Amino acid sequence: MNNDIIEGNWIELMGDVQKQWGKLTGDHLVQIDGSRKKLTGAIQKSYGIAFDEAEEQMNQWERTRVKMLKAATA
């Protein structure tokens, strides 16, 4: 999943993002507006973790989403 996919599908992804990272509020999600970098930063700040850890969480979430999408279209 890349930035274009996140930005282009942000409204659809907001619910999944909030399920994954429950500390992110609706206000956070509006401010993020589909930006992967802003999302990673919000995860880092909200959970008090290093940027690298937040980035790894994003990567794992993206891999899981891609697998789910592939399974749904198979």
Order of alpha helices (4+ residues) and beta strands (2+ residues): alpha-alpha-alpha-alpha-alpha
